[in-house]
Amino acid sequence: MMGPTDDNASFGYRDVNPEEKPGLVRDVFESVAGRYDLMNDLMSGGVHRLWKASLIDQIRPRPGQHLLDVAGGTGDIAFRFLDAGGGEVTVCDLTEGMVRVGRDRGFDKGLIDGVRWTVGDAQRLPVASSSVDVFTIAFGLRNVTDIASVLSEARRVLKPGGKFLCLEFSHVALPVLDQLYDQYSFRVLPALGRWVAKDEESYVYLAESIRRFPDQETLCHRMKESGLEKVTYRNLSGGIAAIHQGWRI
């Protein structure tokens, strides 16, 4: 599948005006916010929890460490970071409904302090330069209009010596598994969306957005172009997902 043209952005398999995409993405996640975490469990058979645990292990949280979690509205990464001994978290998400779900989950856990909730665009973060130790974005980078802008923003807000980590669906590296995964993505996921979230179209978009996301090596190249250094990636579940890491030097 070809990528978007120079004058357009991809929204699944559609090419749209770049100015339209944030609103379209916001509509998707406003629609599924209330059942987003349940759908993650159903879609992955709970494996997304293991992937997120791997992300936290790679961060190695410690007291005094400030994490910025972008596109982290429901708080999954934030809560895991704090539980693992991290210092404080700023959560920034484009969608107010997702942030509302995360804030409510935090209240239910008794987490009044330690997490700051913000609605904002990953391409223009409302965060000071050189102010955070770790930048994470989990299952959110494929939804932005301009990946390069997000990577540049990540480098801007990280302190020197800070770490960038992206957990994202990626390109399956194992023969046969890629065909099975395609069947699952385009048949099972929309059906789950229809039955559980009452929104089949949003999950068709999610499946298509995964296919249009850059492969592992291409994303590494873009990270290096943004000024991040010591860039590496690690495949999870045969490349169904991957963790990309880079440093602000």
Long-range contacts (C-beta under 8 A, 24 or more apart in sequence): 1-211, 1-212, 3-212, 4-212, 9-145, 9-146, 10-209, 10-212, 11-205, 11-209, 12-204, 12-205, 12-207, 12-208, 12-209, 12-212, 13-208, 13-211, 13-212, 18-145, 18-146, 21-145, 22-94, 22-121, 22-145, 25-94, 25-95, 25-143, 25-144, 26-94, 26-95, 28-202, 28-205, 28-206, 29-73, 29-94, 29-95, 29-97, 29-98, 30-95, 30-96, 30-97, 30-98, 31-197, 31-199, 31-202, 32-193, 32-197, 32-199, 32-202, 32-203, 33-73, 33-74, 33-95, 33-97, 33-98, 33-100, 33-101, 34-97, 34-101, 35-196, 35-197, 36-74, 36-98, 36-101, 37-74, 37-76, 37-101, 38-196, 39-192, 39-193, 39-196, 39-197, 39-203, 42-192, 42-196, 43-189, 43-192, 47-237, 50-236, 51-167, 51-236, 51-237, 51-241, 51-243, 52-76, 52-77, 52-80, 52-138, 52-167, 53-80, 54-167, 54-234, 54-236, 54-243, 55-136, 55-138, 55-165, 55-167, 55-243, 56-80, 56-81, 56-84, 58-165, 58-234, 58-243, 58-245, 59-84, 59-86, 59-134, 59-136, 59-163, 59-165, 61-85, 61-86, 61-87, 62-86, 62-87, 63-87, 65-133, 65-134, 66-90, 66-131, 66-132, 66-133, 66-134, 67-132, 67-133, 67-134, 67-135, 67-136, 68-92, 68-125, 68-127, 68-132, 68-134, 68-135, 68-136, 68-157, 69-136, 69-137, 69-138, 70-122, 70-125, 70-135, 70-136, 70-137, 70-140, 70-150, 70-154, 71-122, 71-137, 71-138, 71-139, 71-140, 71-141, 71-143, 72-102, 72-136, 72-137, 72-138, 72-140, 73-97, 73-98, 73-99, 73-101, 73-102, 74-98, 74-101, 74-102, 74-105, 75-101, 75-102, 75-103, 75-105, 75-106, 75-115, 76-138, 77-136, 77-138, 78-102, 78-106, 78-115, 79-105, 79-106, 79-109, 79-111, 82-111, 82-114, 82-115, 87-114, 88-114, 88-115, 88-116, 89-114, 89-115, 89-116, 90-115, 90-116, 90-118, 90-127, 90-132, 91-115, 91-116, 91-117, 91-118, 92-118, 92-119, 92-120, 92-122, 92-125, 92-126, 92-127, 93-118, 93-119, 93-120, 94-119, 94-120, 94-121, 94-122, 95-119, 122-149, 122-150, 122-153, 123-149, 123-150, 123-153, 124-149, 124-153, 125-153, 125-156, 125-157, 127-157, 128-157, 129-156, 129-157, 130-156, 130-157, 130-158, 130-159, 130-160, 131-157, 131-159, 132-157, 132-158, 132-159, 132-162, 133-158, 133-159, 133-162, 133-163, 134-158, 134-162, 134-163, 134-164, 134-165, 135-162, 135-163, 135-164, 135-165, 136-164, 136-165, 136-166, 136-167, 137-165, 137-166, 137-167, 137-168, 138-166, 138-167, 138-168, 139-167, 139-168, 139-169, 140-168, 141-166, 141-168, 141-213, 142-168, 142-169, 142-209, 142-210, 142-212, 142-213, 143-209, 147-214, 147-219, 147-222, 148-222, 148-225, 148-226, 151-222, 151-223, 151-225, 151-226, 151-228, 152-226, 152-227, 154-226, 154-228, 154-248, 155-226, 155-227, 155-228, 155-248, 158-248, 159-248, 160-248, 160-249, 161-247, 161-248, 161-249, 162-247, 162-248, 163-245, 163-246, 163-247, 163-248, 164-223, 164-228, 164-244, 164-245, 164-246, 164-247, 164-248, 165-243, 165-244, 165-245, 166-219, 166-243, 166-244, 166-245, 167-241, 167-242, 167-243, 168-213, 168-219, 168-241, 168-242, 168-244, 169-210, 169-213, 169-240, 169-241, 170-213, 170-215, 170-216, 170-219, 170-235, 170-239, 170-240, 170-241, 170-242, 171-213, 171-215, 171-216, 171-239, 172-238, 172-239, 172-240, 173-235, 173-238, 173-239, 174-238, 174-239, 177-238, 177-240, 181-240, 185-210, 185-211, 216-242, 216-244, 219-244, 220-244
